[in-house]
Amino acid sequence: MPTPQSNTLARFHQFIGQQLVSEDAAQMSPELAVAIWREREETLAAIREGLADVQAGRTFAADEILRELRSEQHNS
């Protein structure tokens, strides 16, 4: 059974492979590739967290939030 680390390594390997065939590969340092990878992983984690919040019902309607923000502006 794959471990989280092996899945991460496989995704990183796939990511690096995609980067190496891109037109920008010649100008990409290893440090930049890792930085892009980390940013991508953080973004995907945030998306997964948001989707989990939606599924668990931990969300608010946009109009409700906007009303609250407007109310706070008027009270300031």
Protein Blocks (a to p, Z undefined) as FASTA:
>chain_A
ZZfklmmmmmmmmmmmmmmmpmklmmpcfklmmmmmmmmmmmmmmmmmmmmmmmnopacd
fklmmmmmmmmmmmZZ
